[in-house]
Amino acid sequence: MSRREFLIVLAHTHNCGMCRAKLLADSAGLLARRSLTETERELLQGLKYEDFITPETLSRAAQVERAELEAFSGEAVVRLRHL
């Protein structure tokens, strides 16, 4: 379940500027209640604005395959679940 949650947060923040700003401003507080591993939290907390420029830069920064990130981008839960 955790990997799915990680990819949902990642894909959503790539597409939603408002949630991306929240993540970049207070990632620890925003991620506290999420079902994530410590490694996933560290990866999300380490993201910078520049990492969100393209799917390629984001997937590289988050250490996921671009295809995996893009597969989640089309899911309804990613588009609808704001942080």
Residue frames as a rotation matrix with the C-alpha (Angstrom) as fourth column:
MET 1
0.568 0.823 0.000 0.00
0.823 -0.568 0.000 0.00
0.000 0.000 -1.000 0.00
SER 2
0.338 -0.484 -0.807 2.79
0.319 -0.748 0.582 2.41
-0.886 -0.454 -0.098 0.83
ARG 3
-0.710 -0.641 0.293 4.30
0.470 -0.121 0.875 2.39
-0.525 0.758 0.387 -2.66
ARG 4
-0.150 0.755 0.638 0.89
0.925 -0.120 0.360 3.26
0.349 0.644 -0.681 -4.10
GLU 5
0.728 0.408 -0.551 0.48
0.624 -0.728 0.286 6.15
-0.284 -0.552 -0.784 -1.65
PHE 6
-0.129 -0.888 -0.442 3.96
0.325 -0.459 0.827 7.42
-0.937 -0.037 0.348 -2.52
LEU 7
-0.787 -0.178 0.590 3.17
0.605 -0.034 0.796 7.40
-0.122 0.983 0.135 -6.25
ILE 8
0.281 0.938 0.205 -0.21
0.926 -0.321 0.200 9.06
0.254 0.134 -0.958 -5.69
VAL 9
0.603 -0.123 -0.788 1.41
0.398 -0.810 0.431 11.92
-0.692 -0.573 -0.440 -3.74
LEU 10
-0.458 -0.886 -0.070 4.19
0.306 -0.231 0.923 12.22
-0.835 0.401 0.377 -6.31
ALA 11
-0.609 0.277 0.743 1.91
0.781 0.048 0.622 12.20
0.137 0.960 -0.246 -9.36
HIS 12
0.493 0.865 -0.093 -0.61
0.866 -0.479 0.140 14.55
0.077 -0.149 -0.986 -7.76
THR 13
0.441 -0.369 -0.818 1.97
0.281 -0.809 0.516 17.14
-0.852 -0.457 -0.253 -6.75
HIS 14
-0.690 -0.647 0.325 3.41
0.496 -0.096 0.863 17.02
-0.527 0.757 0.387 -10.24
ASN 15
-0.467 0.599 0.651 0.01
0.757 -0.109 0.644 18.01
0.457 0.793 -0.402 -11.65
CYS 16
0.628 0.776 -0.050 -1.37
0.653 -0.492 0.576 20.27
0.423 -0.395 -0.816 -8.89
GLY 17
-0.179 -0.754 0.632 0.55
0.255 -0.656 -0.710 23.49
0.950 0.034 0.310 -8.26
MET 18
0.365 0.394 0.844 -1.35
-0.671 -0.517 0.531 24.25
0.645 -0.760 0.076 -5.06
CYS 19
0.997 0.021 0.070 -0.47
-0.063 0.742 0.668 20.91
-0.038 -0.670 0.741 -3.46
ARG 20
0.382 -0.921 0.072 3.08
0.706 0.241 -0.666 21.10
0.596 0.305 0.743 -4.80
ALA 21
-0.062 -0.360 0.931 3.51
-0.257 -0.895 -0.364 24.45
0.964 -0.262 -0.037 -3.03
LYS 22
0.717 0.384 0.582 2.19
-0.656 0.089 0.750 22.90
0.236 -0.919 0.315 0.20
LEU 23
0.899 -0.410 -0.156 4.59
0.425 0.902 0.078 19.97
0.108 -0.137 0.985 -0.11
LEU 24
0.087 -0.927 0.364 7.57
0.586 -0.247 -0.772 22.21
0.806 0.280 0.521 -0.74
ALA 25
0.043 -0.011 0.999 6.64
-0.483 -0.875 0.011 24.57
0.874 -0.483 -0.044 2.11
ASP 26
-0.120 0.002 0.993 5.94
-0.980 0.162 -0.118 21.99
-0.161 -0.987 -0.018 4.85
SER 27
-0.105 0.050 -0.993 6.62
-0.582 0.807 0.103 18.46
0.806 0.589 -0.056 3.67
ALA 28
-0.930 -0.287 -0.231 7.09
0.005 0.616 -0.787 17.01
0.368 -0.733 -0.571 7.17
GLY 29
-0.678 0.727 0.110 3.72
-0.403 -0.242 -0.883 18.28
-0.615 -0.643 0.456 8.38
LEU 30
0.017 0.707 -0.707 1.94
-0.997 -0.040 -0.063 17.38
-0.073 0.706 0.704 5.18
LEU 31
-0.101 -0.157 -0.982 3.28
-0.526 0.847 -0.081 13.83
0.844 0.508 -0.168 5.07
ALA 32
-0.697 -0.281 0.660 2.94
-0.714 0.188 -0.674 13.02
0.065 -0.941 -0.331 8.79
ARG 33
-0.051 0.792 0.608 -0.37
-0.641 0.441 -0.628 11.17
-0.766 -0.422 0.485 8.45
ARG 34
0.442 0.185 -0.877 0.44
-0.877 0.296 -0.380 9.42
0.189 0.937 0.293 5.19
SER 35
0.793 -0.121 0.596 1.18
-0.095 0.943 0.318 5.71
-0.601 -0.309 0.737 4.96
LEU 36
0.749 -0.621 -0.232 4.77
-0.398 -0.143 -0.906 6.04
0.529 0.771 -0.354 3.74
THR 37
0.586 -0.673 -0.452 8.06
0.789 0.602 0.126 4.38
0.187 -0.430 0.883 4.52
GLU 38
0.499 -0.494 -0.713 10.87
0.291 -0.679 0.674 6.47
-0.817 -0.543 -0.195 5.97
THR 39
-0.578 -0.733 0.359 12.71
0.554 -0.030 0.832 6.30
-0.599 0.680 0.423 2.64
GLU 40
-0.118 0.628 0.769 9.64
0.926 -0.210 0.314 7.55
0.359 0.749 -0.557 0.77
ARG 41
0.809 0.386 -0.443 9.23
0.552 -0.758 0.347 10.42
-0.201 -0.526 -0.827 3.25
GLU 42
0.057 -0.890 -0.451 12.87
0.294 -0.417 0.860 11.39
-0.954 -0.182 0.238 2.83
LEU 43
-0.620 -0.253 0.743 12.57
0.765 0.019 0.644 11.35
-0.177 0.967 0.182 -0.96
LEU 44
0.296 0.826 0.480 9.44
0.846 -0.460 0.269 13.53
0.443 0.326 -0.835 -0.90
GLN 45
0.796 -0.024 -0.605 10.94
0.410 -0.714 0.568 15.91
-0.445 -0.700 -0.558 1.68
GLY 46
-0.177 -0.975 -0.132 14.07
0.414 -0.196 0.889 16.27
-0.893 0.102 0.438 -0.43
LEU 47
0.055 0.251 0.966 12.25
0.998 -0.029 -0.049 17.42
0.016 0.968 -0.252 -3.56
LYS 48
-0.592 -0.267 -0.760 12.84
0.270 -0.955 0.125 20.94
-0.759 -0.131 0.638 -4.84
TYR 49
0.316 0.740 -0.594 10.83
-0.316 -0.508 -0.801 23.15
-0.895 0.441 0.074 -7.16
GLU 50
-0.180 -0.504 -0.845 13.18
-0.953 -0.122 0.276 22.32
-0.242 0.855 -0.459 -10.05
ASP 51
-0.879 -0.167 0.447 12.41
-0.145 0.986 0.084 18.60
-0.455 0.009 -0.890 -9.71
PHE 52
-0.089 0.962 0.258 8.84
0.355 0.273 -0.894 19.19
-0.931 0.012 -0.366 -10.87
ILE 53
-0.338 -0.082 -0.938 9.70
-0.636 -0.714 0.292 20.76
-0.693 0.695 0.189 -14.23
THR 54
-0.134 0.284 -0.949 9.23
-0.870 0.425 0.250 17.57
0.475 0.859 0.190 -16.26
PRO 55
0.886 0.452 0.108 8.14
-0.454 0.795 0.402 14.01
0.096 -0.405 0.909 -15.53
GLU 56
0.524 -0.769 -0.368 11.72
0.327 0.580 -0.746 12.93
0.787 0.270 0.555 -16.26
THR 57
-0.403 -0.709 0.578 13.28
-0.296 -0.497 -0.816 15.26
0.866 -0.500 -0.010 -13.69
LEU 58
0.167 0.551 0.817 10.67
-0.971 -0.053 0.234 14.29
0.172 -0.833 0.526 -11.09
SER 59
0.947 0.192 -0.258 11.05
-0.173 0.980 0.095 10.56
0.271 -0.045 0.962 -11.65
ARG 60
0.135 -0.975 -0.177 14.84
0.267 0.208 -0.941 10.88
0.954 0.080 0.288 -11.41
ALA 61
-0.434 -0.290 0.853 14.64
-0.609 -0.603 -0.515 12.92
0.664 -0.743 0.085 -8.19
ALA 62
0.281 0.665 0.692 12.12
-0.957 0.250 0.149 10.51
-0.074 -0.704 0.707 -6.64
GLN 63
-0.707 -0.690 0.153 13.99
-0.662 0.722 0.201 7.42
-0.250 0.041 -0.967 -7.85
VAL 64
0.091 0.759 0.644 11.03
-0.001 0.647 -0.762 5.92
-0.996 0.069 0.059 -9.73
GLU 65
-0.662 -0.221 0.716 10.62
0.665 0.266 0.698 4.86
-0.345 0.938 -0.029 -13.32
ARG 66
-0.872 0.322 -0.369 9.08
-0.413 -0.888 0.200 7.52
-0.263 0.327 0.908 -15.51
ALA 67
-0.601 0.661 -0.449 6.58
-0.168 0.445 0.880 4.99
0.781 0.604 -0.157 -16.87
GLU 68
-0.449 0.413 -0.792 5.45
0.843 0.490 -0.222 4.18
0.296 -0.768 -0.568 -13.33
LEU 69
-0.735 0.140 -0.663 4.93
0.246 -0.857 -0.453 7.88
-0.632 -0.497 0.595 -12.54
GLU 70
-0.804 0.417 -0.423 3.03
-0.592 -0.502 0.630 8.43
0.051 0.757 0.651 -15.79
ALA 71
-0.611 0.601 -0.515 0.86
0.315 0.782 0.538 5.36
0.726 0.167 -0.667 -15.19
PHE 72
-0.413 0.435 -0.800 -0.34
0.884 -0.018 -0.467 6.86
-0.217 -0.900 -0.378 -11.90
SER 73
-0.925 -0.011 -0.381 -0.86
-0.021 -0.997 0.080 10.33
-0.380 0.081 0.921 -13.41
GLY 74
-0.722 0.663 -0.196 -3.95
-0.333 -0.085 0.939 9.13
0.606 0.744 0.282 -15.27
GLU 75
-0.564 0.516 -0.645 -5.72
0.723 0.686 -0.084 7.66
0.399 -0.513 -0.760 -12.24
ALA 76
0.258 0.795 0.549 -8.79
0.290 -0.606 0.741 9.46
0.922 -0.032 -0.386 -10.94
VAL 77
0.742 0.013 -0.670 -7.56
0.670 0.000 0.742 9.33
0.010 -1.000 -0.008 -7.32
VAL 78
-0.345 -0.933 -0.103 -4.45
0.912 -0.359 0.197 11.28
-0.221 -0.026 0.975 -8.37
ARG 79
-0.582 0.164 0.797 -6.48
0.399 -0.796 0.455 14.04
0.709 0.582 0.398 -9.99
LEU 80
0.294 0.910 0.293 -9.03
0.088 -0.331 0.940 14.29
0.952 -0.251 -0.177 -7.19
ARG 81
0.681 -0.025 -0.731 -7.15
0.707 0.278 0.650 13.72
0.187 -0.960 0.207 -3.92
HIS 82
0.412 -0.513 0.753 -5.67
-0.179 -0.856 -0.485 17.02
0.893 0.065 -0.445 -2.80
LEU 83
-0.341 -0.630 -0.698 -3.15
0.666 0.363 -0.652 17.10
0.664 -0.687 0.296 -0.02
